[in-house]
Amino acid sequence: MAIHIKTKLPGPQALKIIERDKKYVSPSYTRDPHCPLVIASGNGAYVTDVDGNVFLDFCAGIAVTSTGHSHREVVKSISEQAQKFIHMSGTDFYYDVQSRLAEKLSALAPGKESKKVFFSNSGAEAIECALKLARYHTRRKQFIAFFGSFHGRTYGALSLTSSKPVQKENFFPFVPGVTHIPYPNMYRAPHGMSENEVGDRCLDYLKNTVFKTIVPVHEVAAVFMEPIQGEGGYVIPPKKFVKDLIALCRENGILLVADEVQSGMGRTGKMFASEHFGVEPDIICLAKGIASGLPLGATIASESIMDWKPGSHASTFGGNPISCAAALTTIDLLEKKYVKNAAEIGKYILTKLKKIENKSSFIGNVRGLGLMIGIEIVKDKKTKEPAPLLKAHIVTQAFKRGLIILGCGVSTIRFCPPLVITKKDADTALSIFEESLATVEKGTLSSI
Ligand SMILES: Cc1ncc(COP(=O)(O)O)c(C=O)c1O
């Protein structure tokens, strides 16, 4: 397929749907009025809207459609499972496809000890499960999370989240017992500070400020960490920091929960982002890319940690058979080709973006692992002042040209396409991105 924009955006059919949506759908969603996509169908990395416009999708429904839109084999497994049975409460009974998926995830997760899996329907629910399990297993009540983190919007997950004030405004009070600490951000480190020094400082704050002044270390159940911060701006921490953090947790009987909801399932060029850091988290939370778009959350823990008794946690829909079938096929495809593809094409895009960065006066930093790539937009490369408005203009310009991208953090643009993209797709996206950037740089904006 190829990009083809043939109407004004939004087109007449899209406009009708958007008007109805505005009248009846909750206004709490974060739709961007400048990117009014109304999808009619999807195929691989391309989506066609209701007016016949074809876009290249570099957001994958926020890092979800890992095998592309409606992959033939995923659709086949969904339809085969739907014809057998659609639901049977996994809380009370058994089905083969769920236990097979648990076995597969247990085998894939880093670490030697055998794992157990709790299934839910979303990222936030996977986090809720980890919160409850960590308290249950350790009998401790306190948690550590990071500034800039996003763990979801249910009350427990939102209590860990420290992303944007609008997400918390008018919702206080939250679940007590969460203390936030800085996440090591190399790009925004004080001038001259090395990568490891930045990490050491964050760890020092935890050890010598938090543990010595506000939270007794032996009352901490778990540290929640995104191995790569997603909504916070695609920030990659130093390897030594992650290793030192897990060592500190182990010394003190604290569990390390890796929130791999966005970074997991092959997106970074390895099945789990934690593998890049050589660590074995005690609990891993997954969702998004796990089932190519069907709702599924998974919380994986060593069997010695997942020691709760029947009735302590359950979910009617969690681990739905159709989602499990889609996940098994998704994992098979990821293992056969798409994790490798994410690593290769990700490297290719990153190299090209670095060249664009050198030429541009607005790109402060380009970073990424696999197909989890962030481009931080700034007003000035020396002061590094964030430029959220410029970022928004670039996203809009790209959309007008048929490329769907999203922002994250304060002023970062993310590339998180389906893991199936080809070099040709990458080149198309890069040339549209460069053109959009140039348009904004030249100040030749038409009508935003
Ligand atoms: C790292 C991370 N954790 C948790 C969540 C919450 O997932 P969901 O929206 O499926 O509840 C997200 C969503 O963006 C996320 O990026």
The ligand as a MOL file (V3000), in Angstrom:
LIG
                    3D

  0  0  0     0  0            999 V3000
M  V30 BEGIN CTAB
M  V30 COUNTS 16 16 0 0 0
M  V30 BEGIN ATOM
M  V30 1 C 4.0670 2.0410 30.5240 0
M  V30 2 C 2.5790 2.0090 30.5900 0
M  V30 3 N 1.9680 1.4060 31.6270 0
M  V30 4 C 0.6330 1.3440 31.7270 0
M  V30 5 C -0.1850 1.9170 30.7810 0
M  V30 6 C -1.6780 1.8290 30.9110 0
M  V30 7 O -2.1910 0.9780 29.9480 0
M  V30 8 P -3.7580 0.9900 29.5830 0
M  V30 9 O -4.0410 2.2520 28.8670 0
M  V30 10 O -3.9350 -0.2370 28.7490 0
M  V30 11 O -4.4990 0.8920 30.8860 0
M  V30 12 C 0.3940 2.5620 29.6880 0
M  V30 13 C -0.4440 3.2160 28.6640 0
M  V30 14 O -0.0100 4.0350 27.9010 0
M  V30 15 C 1.8110 2.6210 29.5900 0
M  V30 16 O 2.4210 3.2210 28.5670 0
M  V30 END ATOM
M  V30 BEGIN BOND
M  V30 1 1 1 2
M  V30 2 1 2 3
M  V30 3 2 2 15
M  V30 4 2 3 4
M  V30 5 1 4 5
M  V30 6 1 5 6
M  V30 7 2 5 12
M  V30 8 1 6 7
M  V30 9 1 7 8
M  V30 10 2 8 9
M  V30 11 1 8 10
M  V30 12 1 8 11
M  V30 13 1 12 13
M  V30 14 1 12 15
M  V30 15 2 13 14
M  V30 16 1 15 16
M  V30 END BOND
M  V30 END CTAB
M  END
